[in-house]
Amino acid sequence: MSGEVVKQSGIRRLTAPISIGALVGATMLTGIPAQAETTTTNFKTTCRVTPSVSVVDPINESQNNAVTVEAPASVDPGEEFEVTIQPSPIGFPGDASIATVENVSRIKIDMYVPDNATLLSKEIVPGTSAGLSGTAPNILRINSDGDLDNEGNILRLSGNNRTIGNSPNSSTDSTGGIQVKATGKDVDGNKTSNGFTYFQLPKVKLRLIAGQSGTVEVKLRANGVAGDWNHNKNFLTFLAKAKAVGITAWAPSRCTPRNNKNASLNAGAGPLASVNIIAPDQETTTSLSGPAAALNGAPVTLTANVAPAPSGGTVQFRDGVTAIGDPVDVVGGEASISHPFDLNGDHTVTAEFLGAAGYSASTSEPLTINVSASEADTSIEVTSPVRAHVGEDVNLAAQITPAVQGGTVEFEVNGQTLTAEVRTDGSAIAPYTFTGVGTHRVVARYSGTDGFAGSVSPAFPVSVTEAPPGDVDTTTTIDPVGTVIKGIPVALTARVDPTNANGTVQFKLGNTPLGTVGVVNGIATLWTTFQNSGTYSVTAEFEGSAGFVDSAAAPQQLIVPGPVDPVPTDPGGEGGSSGFGS
């Protein structure tokens, strides 16, 4: 029995020095070290040692470990970089009392294939190991079952996958894989004073290409069952062989990063290295809107729109090279300032987005504002509808000449007043429903805007009748459009209810027809492009075939970023607007 006790003591001393202090380094493929940050993480590794001799109880051994990480703080998306991983020297005793340690074998260390990156290659760095024998170390890509798998998420440093478990080449009672014979020497080949044998596992080099965003982390295998106590999927496993009084004892050992058997996983299960992928600044486009004319000394509003909308940043407005006030905060992609011009004549105004974290700077195209001592005259007329049915959804539309943006139009009809904003093309549209037959007269009143006087339209007659008996009422809507890019095709989609309604849909940009499309299963879609920058209203008017009542969709706002272009006086006819949509 005394020999068995000695065996237990020998096995305990054998496993105690096994530790895994990894040194991780990263360099760029140019061969020049990346700007690195060094972090040392201290944690314990606790191993479950299960001797093959039945009279010896399983042993739990904990060791202090320190992991030093060197890695670049960041890389660019798509950038190739290398990560090298090398465990620090590991030692074990040569004997304990009458027990003699012969070797340690079947050593393996598992880590994860880093997320947010593509693994381009993996290799053992020649000349970086010491004291090893048996199967030459290699780095394999495996799956959770320990089988070779080019799509697996685990990298294994071992001797050709010869381990104590979690592989097709496992054993707990035979020497195999990476072996270390007890020599009593250090990694330089010098005899040690305490009889310990030290060995060095090789450095592993991974070549990676960074993804588009996120963090690339180097981590030991410790998720799920790999973090469970005494499991073959633990990140570190090995097999010790010792002899005492003629008896061979095998001691398969399974190790996890925890302070003791009952503790949770510690910092060793976290990232050994974290490399942030720094996405390049998004390019931005800044557009500027404001009046085409202004009164001398009267404040006007200048508005800059930044797309895509940044989470912060400021805009500097300028009159030529002269700053207009201080930079203005961007909120929701927009910044505005009120400013009076005190010199008559043309002023060239720009808006400079000064950039923000993750967003590049950009400058708008110039906006010319004519400043004068008196307001310019305007005129306004109601353009539609000419006729309608009782209960039919229609749009009251007006056009201002010259076509300037700003101000509002009040439609007066049947004692009601409806208000609509004036868009870049000088149009104003308000949805309405007539409730009685007869001739109804619509008057539009324009409020005026900076540099432009208000005006009132003549009364516009609308003939309202009852729909033919039996005709089915319809409802038309148009999908939101939002912001579109100048010159890039965009789909306008109208939906007619009921879906079996037959007829056509006329799409309009303000008062300008864009095109007519047949309705199929309640849907009509028109592909078009917009060439003029500004803010507009898009509508869709359903003209029903026999048996269906017409209807019009309420207007949807459409924004085309960029400098506001001159508005053509000739809309160009059906299907386009010679610059608005085509």
C-alpha positions as CSV (number, residue, x, y, z in Angstrom):
1,M,0.0,0.0,0.0
2,S,2.9,2.3,0.7
3,G,4.0,2.0,-2.9
4,E,0.5,3.0,-4.0
5,V,0.7,6.1,-1.8
6,V,4.0,7.0,-3.4
7,K,2.5,6.6,-6.8
8,Q,-0.2,9.1,-5.9
9,S,2.4,11.6,-4.7
10,G,4.4,11.1,-7.9
11,I,1.4,11.7,-10.1
12,R,0.4,14.8,-8.1
13,R,3.8,16.3,-8.6
14,L,3.8,15.3,-12.2
15,T,0.7,17.3,-13.1
16,A,1.4,20.3,-10.9
17,P,3.8,22.1,-13.2
18,I,1.7,21.7,-16.4
19,S,0.7,25.2,-17.3
20,I,-0.2,27.2,-20.4
21,G,1.1,30.7,-20.4
22,A,0.6,31.7,-24.1
23,L,2.5,34.5,-25.7
24,V,0.4,35.9,-28.6
25,G,1.9,38.3,-31.1
26,A,0.5,39.9,-34.2
27,T,2.3,41.5,-37.2
28,M,1.2,42.9,-40.5
29,L,2.1,41.0,-43.6
30,T,4.5,43.7,-44.6
31,G,6.8,42.3,-42.0
32,I,6.7,45.6,-40.0
33,P,5.2,45.0,-36.5
34,A,1.8,46.5,-36.2
35,Q,1.2,49.1,-33.4
36,A,0.6,46.6,-30.6
37,E,-0.8,46.8,-27.2
38,T,0.5,44.4,-24.5
39,T,-1.9,42.9,-22.0
40,T,-1.1,40.4,-19.3
41,T,-4.0,38.3,-18.0
42,N,-3.5,36.3,-14.8
43,F,-5.7,33.3,-14.2
44,K,-5.6,29.8,-12.8
45,T,-5.9,26.5,-14.8
46,T,-7.4,23.6,-12.8
47,C,-6.9,20.1,-14.1
48,R,-8.7,16.8,-13.2
49,V,-6.1,14.0,-13.1
50,T,-7.5,10.5,-13.2
51,P,-4.9,7.8,-12.5
52,S,-5.4,4.4,-14.0
53,V,-4.6,2.7,-10.7
54,S,-7.8,2.1,-8.9
55,V,-6.5,2.6,-5.4
56,V,-5.5,6.1,-6.2
57,D,-8.3,8.7,-6.1
58,P,-8.6,11.3,-8.9
59,I,-6.7,14.5,-8.2
60,N,-7.6,18.2,-8.8
61,E,-4.6,20.4,-9.4
62,S,-4.7,24.2,-9.8
63,Q,-1.9,26.4,-11.2
64,N,-1.4,30.1,-11.6
65,N,-1.0,31.2,-15.2
66,A,-0.3,34.5,-16.9
67,V,-1.1,35.2,-20.5
68,T,0.7,38.0,-22.2
69,V,-0.9,39.3,-25.3
70,E,0.6,41.5,-28.0
71,A,-1.8,42.5,-30.8
72,P,-2.5,45.5,-32.9
73,A,-5.3,47.6,-31.5
74,S,-7.0,47.6,-34.9
75,V,-6.9,46.6,-38.5
76,D,-8.7,47.8,-41.6
77,P,-11.6,45.8,-43.2
78,G,-10.1,43.3,-45.6
79,E,-6.6,43.8,-44.3
80,E,-4.4,40.7,-44.0
81,F,-2.5,40.1,-40.8
82,E,-0.7,37.4,-38.9
83,V,-1.2,36.1,-35.4
84,T,1.4,33.9,-33.7
85,I,0.6,31.8,-30.7
86,Q,3.2,30.0,-28.5
87,P,2.7,28.4,-25.1
88,S,5.5,29.2,-22.6
89,P,7.8,26.4,-21.5
90,I,6.2,23.6,-19.5
91,G,7.9,21.4,-16.9
92,F,7.3,18.2,-15.0
93,P,9.4,16.3,-12.3
94,G,11.5,13.3,-13.1
95,D,10.7,11.4,-9.9
96,A,8.9,11.5,-6.6
97,S,10.1,9.1,-3.9
98,I,10.2,5.7,-5.6
99,A,8.0,6.8,-8.5
100,T,9.7,7.6,-11.8
101,V,8.0,9.7,-14.5
102,E,8.8,8.3,-17.9
103,N,7.0,10.8,-20.2
104,V,4.1,13.1,-20.9
105,S,2.3,12.5,-24.3
106,R,-0.8,13.1,-26.3
107,I,-0.5,16.8,-25.5
108,K,-3.1,19.1,-27.2
109,I,-4.2,22.6,-27.0
110,D,-7.4,23.8,-28.6
111,M,-8.4,27.4,-29.6
112,Y,-11.1,28.8,-31.7
113,V,-10.9,30.0,-35.3
114,P,-11.3,33.7,-34.7
115,D,-14.7,35.2,-35.7
116,N,-15.0,38.2,-37.9
117,A,-12.1,37.1,-40.0
118,T,-11.2,34.5,-42.7
119,L,-8.5,32.1,-41.9
120,L,-6.2,32.1,-44.9
121,S,-3.5,29.7,-43.6
122,K,-2.1,28.1,-40.5
123,E,1.4,26.6,-39.9
124,I,3.9,25.6,-37.3
125,V,6.8,28.0,-37.2
126,P,10.0,26.0,-37.7
127,G,12.6,26.1,-34.9
128,T,10.3,27.3,-32.2
129,S,9.9,24.0,-30.2
130,A,12.3,22.2,-27.8
131,G,12.4,18.8,-26.0
132,L,9.7,17.2,-28.1
133,S,9.6,13.7,-29.6
134,G,7.1,11.3,-31.0
135,T,4.7,12.7,-33.7
136,A,5.8,16.1,-35.1
137,P,3.4,18.8,-33.9
138,N,1.0,20.2,-36.4
139,I,-2.0,22.6,-36.4
140,L,-5.2,21.1,-37.6
141,R,-8.7,22.6,-38.2
142,I,-11.3,20.4,-36.7
143,N,-15.0,20.4,-35.8
144,S,-16.6,20.0,-32.3
145,D,-16.3,16.2,-32.6
146,G,-12.5,16.4,-33.2
147,D,-12.7,15.4,-36.8
148,L,-10.7,17.2,-39.5
149,D,-13.0,19.8,-41.1
150,N,-12.1,22.7,-43.3
151,E,-15.2,24.5,-42.0
152,G,-14.6,23.6,-38.4
153,N,-14.4,26.4,-35.8
154,I,-11.5,24.9,-33.7
155,L,-7.7,24.9,-34.2
156,R,-5.8,22.1,-32.5
157,L,-2.1,22.0,-31.8
158,S,-1.3,18.3,-31.3
159,G,0.7,15.4,-32.8
160,N,-1.5,14.6,-35.7
161,N,-4.7,14.7,-33.5
162,R,-3.4,11.9,-31.2
163,T,-5.0,12.9,-27.9
164,I,-6.7,11.3,-24.8
165,G,-10.1,12.0,-26.3
166,N,-12.3,14.1,-28.7
167,S,-10.5,12.7,-31.7
168,P,-10.5,9.6,-33.9
169,N,-6.9,8.8,-32.6
170,S,-7.4,8.9,-28.9
171,S,-6.2,6.7,-26.1
172,T,-5.8,6.9,-22.3
173,D,-3.4,4.0,-21.9
174,S,-0.8,4.3,-24.6
175,T,1.9,6.8,-25.5
176,G,1.3,8.8,-28.7
177,G,1.2,12.1,-30.4
178,I,3.5,14.8,-29.1
179,Q,5.8,13.2,-26.5
180,V,8.2,14.6,-24.0
181,K,10.7,12.1,-22.4
182,A,11.8,12.8,-18.9
183,T,15.4,14.1,-19.3
184,G,15.9,16.4,-16.4
185,K,16.9,19.2,-18.8
186,D,15.6,22.7,-19.6
187,V,14.6,23.9,-23.1
188,D,18.3,24.8,-23.8
189,G,19.5,21.3,-23.0
190,N,21.0,22.1,-19.6
191,K,20.6,19.8,-16.6
192,T,18.1,21.3,-14.1
193,S,18.9,21.4,-10.4
194,N,15.6,20.0,-9.4
195,G,15.4,17.2,-11.9
196,F,12.5,18.8,-13.8
197,T,12.2,18.3,-17.5
198,Y,11.1,21.4,-19.5
199,F,9.8,21.5,-23.1
200,Q,8.6,24.1,-25.5
201,L,5.6,23.6,-27.8
202,P,6.0,25.3,-31.1
203,K,4.7,28.6,-32.2
204,V,1.7,28.6,-34.4
205,K,1.2,31.2,-37.1
206,L,-2.2,32.1,-38.4
207,R,-2.7,34.3,-41.4
208,L,-6.1,36.1,-41.4
209,I,-8.0,38.6,-43.4
210,A,-10.2,40.9,-41.4
211,G,-13.9,41.0,-42.0
212,Q,-15.9,44.2,-42.5
213,S,-16.6,45.0,-38.9
214,G,-16.5,43.7,-35.4
215,T,-13.6,42.3,-33.3
216,V,-11.2,39.5,-34.0
217,E,-10.6,37.6,-30.8
218,V,-8.0,34.9,-30.0
219,K,-9.6,32.6,-27.5
220,L,-9.0,29.2,-25.9
221,R,-11.6,26.6,-26.4
222,A,-13.9,27.0,-23.4
223,N,-17.5,27.4,-24.7
224,G,-20.3,25.0,-24.0
225,V,-19.1,21.5,-22.8
226,A,-15.5,22.5,-23.6
227,G,-15.8,24.6,-20.4
228,D,-17.3,21.8,-18.3
229,W,-15.3,20.1,-15.6
230,N,-13.2,17.1,-16.7
231,H,-14.3,16.9,-20.3
232,N,-12.3,15.6,-23.3
233,K,-13.2,18.9,-25.1
234,N,-11.3,20.9,-22.5
235,F,-8.7,23.2,-24.2
236,L,-5.7,21.5,-22.6
237,T,-5.4,17.7,-22.2
238,F,-2.4,15.4,-21.9
239,L,-1.4,11.9,-20.7
240,A,1.3,11.3,-18.0
241,K,3.1,8.0,-17.7
242,A,4.8,7.0,-14.4
243,K,6.2,3.8,-12.9
244,A,6.6,2.8,-9.3
245,V,7.5,-0.6,-7.9
246,G,7.0,-2.2,-11.2
247,I,3.5,-0.8,-11.8
248,T,2.7,1.5,-14.8
249,A,0.2,4.3,-14.0
250,W,-1.5,6.3,-16.7
251,A,-2.9,9.7,-15.7
252,P,-5.1,11.3,-18.4
253,S,-5.5,15.0,-17.4
254,R,-8.2,17.5,-18.5
255,C,-7.8,21.2,-17.8
256,T,-10.0,24.3,-17.8
257,P,-9.4,28.0,-17.0
258,R,-11.0,28.1,-13.5
259,N,-9.8,28.8,-10.0
260,N,-10.9,25.4,-8.6
261,K,-13.2,22.6,-9.4
262,N,-16.3,24.3,-8.3
263,A,-15.5,27.8,-9.6
264,S,-16.9,29.4,-12.8
265,L,-14.6,29.9,-15.8
266,N,-12.2,32.8,-15.2
267,A,-10.4,35.3,-17.4
268,G,-8.5,32.6,-19.2
269,A,-11.7,31.7,-21.0
270,G,-11.9,35.3,-22.4
271,P,-10.0,36.9,-25.3
272,L,-6.2,36.4,-25.3
273,A,-6.1,39.1,-27.9
274,S,-8.7,41.5,-29.4
275,V,-8.2,43.3,-32.7
276,N,-10.8,45.8,-33.6
277,I,-11.8,46.1,-37.2
278,I,-11.9,49.8,-37.9
279,A,-14.4,50.5,-40.7
280,P,-13.3,53.3,-43.0
281,D,-15.3,56.5,-42.6
282,Q,-18.5,56.5,-44.6
283,E,-18.5,58.9,-47.4
284,T,-21.1,61.6,-46.9
285,T,-23.0,63.9,-49.2
286,T,-24.1,67.4,-48.0
287,S,-26.9,69.2,-49.7
288,L,-28.0,72.8,-49.0
289,S,-31.4,74.2,-49.3
290,G,-32.5,77.8,-48.9
291,P,-34.4,80.5,-50.8
292,A,-33.4,81.6,-54.3
293,A,-34.0,85.2,-53.2
294,A,-34.0,87.2,-50.0
295,L,-34.8,90.7,-48.8
296,N,-31.9,92.7,-47.6
297,G,-31.7,92.5,-43.8
298,A,-34.5,89.9,-43.5
299,P,-33.4,86.6,-41.8
300,V,-33.5,83.5,-44.1
301,T,-33.2,79.9,-43.1
302,L,-30.4,77.8,-44.6
303,T,-30.7,74.0,-44.1
304,A,-28.0,71.4,-44.7
305,N,-28.8,67.7,-45.1
306,V,-26.0,65.2,-44.5
307,A,-26.5,61.7,-45.9
308,P,-26.1,59.1,-44.5
309,A,-27.1,60.8,-41.3
310,P,-24.1,60.9,-38.9
311,S,-24.3,60.4,-35.2
312,G,-22.9,63.9,-34.5
313,G,-20.7,66.4,-36.2
314,T,-21.2,70.0,-37.2
315,V,-21.9,72.1,-40.3
316,Q,-20.2,75.4,-41.1
317,F,-22.3,77.6,-43.4
318,R,-20.3,80.1,-45.6
319,D,-21.1,83.1,-47.7
320,G,-18.3,82.7,-50.2
321,V,-15.3,82.2,-47.9
322,T,-16.8,84.0,-45.0
323,A,-18.2,81.9,-42.2
324,I,-21.9,82.4,-41.4
325,G,-22.0,82.1,-37.6
326,D,-20.5,79.2,-35.6
327,P,-20.6,75.6,-36.7
328,V,-24.1,74.1,-36.2
329,D,-24.7,70.7,-34.6
330,V,-26.1,68.0,-36.9
331,V,-29.2,66.3,-35.5
332,G,-30.9,63.6,-37.5
333,G,-28.8,64.4,-40.5
334,E,-29.9,68.1,-40.6
335,A,-28.4,71.4,-39.5
336,S,-30.1,74.8,-39.9
337,I,-29.2,78.4,-39.3
338,S,-31.1,81.7,-39.7
339,H,-29.1,84.5,-41.3
340,P,-29.8,88.0,-42.7
341,F,-27.9,89.2,-45.7
342,D,-27.0,92.9,-45.7
343,L,-25.5,93.4,-49.1
344,N,-27.6,93.4,-52.3
345,G,-26.7,91.1,-55.1
346,D,-25.9,87.4,-55.6
347,H,-24.4,85.5,-52.6
348,T,-22.8,82.1,-53.1
349,V,-23.6,80.0,-50.1
350,T,-22.2,76.6,-49.1
351,A,-22.5,74.2,-46.2
352,E,-19.5,72.3,-45.0
353,F,-20.0,69.1,-43.0
354,L,-16.9,69.0,-40.8
355,G,-17.0,65.2,-40.3
356,A,-17.7,63.0,-37.3
357,A,-16.6,59.7,-35.9
358,G,-17.0,57.2,-38.7
359,Y,-18.2,59.8,-41.3
360,S,-16.1,61.8,-43.7
361,A,-16.4,65.5,-44.3
362,S,-18.2,66.9,-47.3
363,T,-19.2,70.2,-48.8
364,S,-22.4,71.1,-50.6
365,E,-22.7,72.5,-54.1
366,P,-23.0,76.3,-53.9
367,L,-26.5,77.8,-53.6
368,T,-27.0,81.3,-55.2
369,I,-29.2,83.6,-53.2
370,N,-30.2,87.0,-54.8
371,V,-30.5,89.6,-52.2
372,S,-32.5,92.7,-53.0
373,A,-34.3,95.6,-51.3
374,S,-37.8,94.4,-52.4
375,E,-39.7,91.2,-52.8
376,A,-40.2,89.5,-56.2
377,D,-43.8,89.0,-57.4
378,T,-45.3,85.5,-57.7
379,S,-48.5,84.1,-59.1
380,I,-50.4,80.9,-58.1
381,E,-53.0,78.8,-59.8
382,V,-54.9,75.7,-58.9
383,T,-54.2,72.9,-61.4
384,S,-56.4,70.0,-60.3
385,P,-58.7,68.2,-60.0
386,V,-61.1,69.2,-62.8
387,R,-63.7,66.7,-61.8
388,A,-64.4,64.2,-59.0
389,H,-67.0,61.9,-57.6
390,V,-68.6,62.3,-54.2
391,G,-66.5,60.4,-51.6
392,E,-63.5,60.0,-54.0
393,D,-60.0,60.7,-52.6
394,V,-58.5,63.4,-54.7
395,N,-55.5,65.8,-54.4
396,L,-55.9,69.6,-54.5
397,A,-52.8,70.8,-56.4
398,A,-51.4,74.3,-57.0
399,Q,-48.4,75.7,-58.9
400,I,-46.5,78.8,-58.0
401,T,-44.6,80.9,-60.6
402,P,-41.7,81.3,-60.5
403,A,-41.2,77.9,-59.0
404,V,-39.6,78.7,-55.7
405,Q,-39.4,76.5,-52.6
406,G,-40.6,77.8,-49.3
407,G,-43.8,79.0,-47.6
408,T,-47.2,77.4,-47.6
409,V,-50.3,77.3,-49.7
410,E,-53.8,77.4,-48.1
411,F,-56.5,75.8,-50.1
412,E,-60.0,77.2,-49.4
413,V,-62.9,75.0,-50.4
414,N,-66.4,74.6,-49.0
415,G,-65.6,76.7,-46.0
416,Q,-62.6,74.5,-45.2
417,T,-58.9,75.5,-45.2
418,L,-56.2,72.9,-46.0
419,T,-52.5,73.8,-45.7
420,A,-49.7,72.3,-47.8
421,E,-46.0,73.0,-48.0
422,V,-44.5,74.4,-51.2
423,R,-41.9,72.0,-52.6
424,T,-38.8,72.7,-54.7
425,D,-40.7,72.6,-58.0
426,G,-43.2,75.3,-56.7
427,S,-46.0,72.7,-56.2
428,A,-48.3,72.4,-53.2
429,I,-50.6,69.4,-52.8
430,A,-53.2,68.6,-50.2
431,P,-55.5,65.5,-50.1
432,Y,-59.3,66.1,-50.0
433,T,-62.6,64.4,-50.4
434,F,-65.7,66.2,-51.8
435,T,-69.0,65.3,-50.0
436,G,-71.6,66.8,-52.2
437,V,-72.5,67.1,-55.9
438,G,-72.2,70.4,-57.8
439,T,-69.5,72.8,-58.9
440,H,-67.1,73.6,-56.1
441,R,-64.6,76.4,-56.3
442,V,-61.1,76.1,-54.9
443,V,-59.0,79.2,-54.1
444,A,-55.3,78.9,-53.2
445,R,-53.4,81.5,-51.2
446,Y,-49.6,81.5,-51.2
447,S,-47.9,82.9,-48.1
448,G,-44.8,83.9,-49.8
449,T,-41.2,83.2,-48.7
450,D,-37.9,84.9,-48.3
451,G,-37.6,87.4,-51.2
452,F,-40.9,86.4,-52.8
453,A,-44.3,88.0,-52.2
454,G,-47.4,86.0,-51.6
455,S,-50.2,85.6,-54.1
456,V,-53.8,84.4,-54.5
457,S,-55.2,82.2,-57.3
458,P,-58.4,82.7,-59.2
459,A,-61.2,80.4,-58.1
460,F,-60.8,77.0,-59.7
461,P,-64.1,75.1,-60.5
462,V,-64.3,71.4,-59.7
463,S,-67.3,69.4,-61.1
464,V,-68.4,66.8,-58.5
465,T,-70.9,64.1,-59.4
466,E,-72.1,60.8,-57.9
467,A,-70.3,57.7,-59.1
468,P,-72.3,55.4,-61.4
469,P,-74.5,53.1,-59.5
470,G,-72.8,49.7,-58.7
471,D,-69.3,51.0,-59.2
472,V,-66.9,49.8,-56.6
473,D,-65.1,52.4,-54.5
474,T,-61.3,52.2,-54.4
475,T,-58.4,53.4,-52.3
476,T,-55.0,54.1,-53.6
477,T,-51.8,54.5,-51.6
478,I,-48.2,55.0,-52.6
479,D,-45.2,53.3,-50.8
480,P,-42.9,55.8,-49.0
481,V,-40.0,56.9,-51.1
482,G,-37.8,58.9,-48.8
483,T,-34.3,59.9,-50.1
484,V,-33.1,58.8,-53.5
485,I,-29.8,59.4,-55.3
486,K,-29.8,61.6,-58.4
487,G,-29.6,59.6,-61.6
488,I,-30.1,56.2,-59.9
489,P,-33.3,54.3,-61.0
490,V,-35.9,54.0,-58.2
491,A,-39.2,52.1,-58.2
492,L,-42.4,54.0,-57.4
493,T,-45.1,51.6,-56.2
494,A,-48.8,52.3,-55.9
495,R,-51.3,49.9,-54.3
496,V,-55.0,49.8,-55.2
497,D,-57.7,48.3,-53.0
498,P,-59.5,46.1,-53.8
499,T,-56.8,44.2,-55.6
500,N,-59.1,43.1,-58.4
501,A,-59.6,46.7,-59.5
502,N,-58.8,47.2,-63.2
503,G,-57.3,50.4,-64.5
504,T,-54.2,52.5,-64.7
505,V,-52.1,54.6,-62.3
506,Q,-50.6,58.0,-63.3
507,F,-47.6,58.8,-61.2
508,K,-46.8,62.5,-60.7
509,L,-43.9,64.5,-59.2
510,G,-45.8,67.6,-58.0
511,N,-47.8,68.7,-61.0
512,T,-45.5,66.9,-63.5
513,P,-46.6,63.5,-64.9
514,L,-44.0,60.8,-64.7
515,G,-45.8,57.9,-66.4
516,T,-48.8,55.7,-66.6
517,V,-48.7,52.0,-65.5
518,G,-51.4,49.3,-65.6
519,V,-52.6,47.8,-62.3
520,V,-51.9,44.1,-61.9
521,N,-53.3,42.4,-58.8
522,G,-53.7,45.7,-57.1
523,I,-50.1,46.9,-57.7
524,A,-48.6,49.4,-60.2
525,T,-44.9,50.0,-60.3
526,L,-43.0,52.6,-62.3
527,W,-39.2,52.7,-62.6
528,T,-37.8,56.2,-63.0
529,T,-34.8,58.4,-62.3
530,F,-34.7,61.9,-60.8
531,Q,-32.2,64.4,-62.1
532,N,-33.0,67.5,-60.1
533,S,-32.1,67.9,-56.4
534,G,-34.7,69.1,-54.0
535,T,-37.7,68.1,-51.9
536,Y,-40.8,67.0,-53.8
537,S,-44.2,65.4,-53.5
538,V,-45.0,62.1,-55.3
539,T,-48.6,61.1,-56.0
540,A,-50.4,58.3,-57.7
541,E,-53.8,58.7,-59.4
542,F,-55.8,55.6,-60.1
543,E,-58.1,55.8,-63.1
544,G,-60.5,52.9,-62.9
545,S,-61.9,50.9,-65.7
546,A,-65.7,50.4,-66.0
547,G,-67.1,49.4,-62.6
548,F,-64.5,51.0,-60.5
549,V,-64.3,54.5,-59.0
550,D,-61.1,56.6,-59.4
551,S,-59.0,57.5,-56.4
552,A,-55.7,59.3,-55.6
553,A,-53.0,58.5,-53.1
554,A,-52.0,61.1,-50.5
555,P,-48.6,62.7,-51.4
556,Q,-45.3,61.1,-50.2
557,Q,-42.2,63.2,-49.7
558,L,-39.2,62.5,-51.9
559,I,-35.8,64.0,-51.3
560,V,-33.0,64.2,-53.9
561,P,-29.8,65.3,-52.2
562,G,-27.6,67.9,-53.8
563,P,-27.7,71.5,-54.8
564,V,-31.2,72.7,-55.9
565,D,-31.2,72.9,-59.7
566,P,-33.2,75.4,-61.8
567,V,-36.7,74.1,-62.5
568,P,-37.6,73.7,-66.2
569,T,-40.5,75.7,-67.2
570,D,-41.5,73.0,-69.8
571,P,-42.3,69.8,-68.0
572,G,-41.6,67.8,-71.1
573,G,-44.8,65.8,-71.4
574,E,-46.0,62.3,-70.6
575,G,-43.6,59.9,-68.9
576,G,-40.9,62.3,-67.7
577,S,-40.1,65.9,-66.7
578,S,-37.0,66.7,-68.6
579,G,-34.9,66.6,-65.4
580,F,-37.4,65.6,-62.6
581,G,-38.0,62.0,-63.4
582,S,-37.6,59.8,-66.5
